[in-house]
């Protein structure tokens, strides 16, 4: 019963927030843009001080958001109102000047974590909207938060399909990565790489001082050293195209993709080869073409199923 009441409260709070945002939009504030990017957020929230009506509507959004106990649960139940809910949340968590004031971080981080750890949140057609929402807000997170998200992603990729036990409830569950989450990886690494100093993760939960660029290289090396489950290979091959890797790291990525290709069925190879050839525009063209030709010539020697 408490769970049902919590769900009803989440739905009710979201309804009030969406209604407040729509009144704000109808008043002529932020009606043209989606408010999903930082620039659009600031333009929309920055108009709050331009008139008492606009200011009142923004205040209503903020008050409604304060009553929203669980933004993630509200997103899960939003249905066709999802985009307006995301816009409303952003408007409610911006300062008067349209810049993040701490509440935005408290909104984005739980949603990003849920995207990575709960595949059901981004299932179906709603998935792209939620992931794009997080991508457009990653700049509001500090580098340590981005590293936390990246470490969870790396762990889930390496453990995909394996059974784990929840530390809080003791219940067993299967790790299941939604490949839409891979869209977060390039933006997370870009944001981290721009940081002059970060906490490099070590074993046992320890850290040491490092740079953002150092962590980016570390992450790419982690990606190429872990085993990619078969169902993730094509999505990973697509993701590495957007990592803006150095020449040395790009070579590692290409070799990794082509090694993992050997677990695929033959009908998946054209898709993978396409992604690898696109990587050649970033460098190592001769090596890539040579490796692709070797891949094709070795087809008959593979333990690959045609099914």
Buried (B, 14 or more C-beta within 10 A) or exposed (E): EEEEEEBEBBBEBBBBBBBBBBBBBEBEBBEEEBBBBBEBBBBBBBBBEEEEEBBBBBBBBBEBBEEBEBBBBBBBBBEEBBBBBBBBBBBBBBBEEBBBEEBBBEBBBBBBBBBBBBBEBBEEEBBEBBBBBBBBBBBBBBBEBBBBBBEBBBBBBBBBEEEEEEEEEEEEEEBBBBBBBBBBBBBBBBBBBEBEEBBBBEEEEEEEEBBBBBBBBBBBEBBBEBEBBBEBBBBBBBBBBBBEBBEEBBBBBBBBBBBBBBBBEEEBBEEBBEBBEEBBEBBBEEBBEEBBEEBEEEEEEBEBEEE
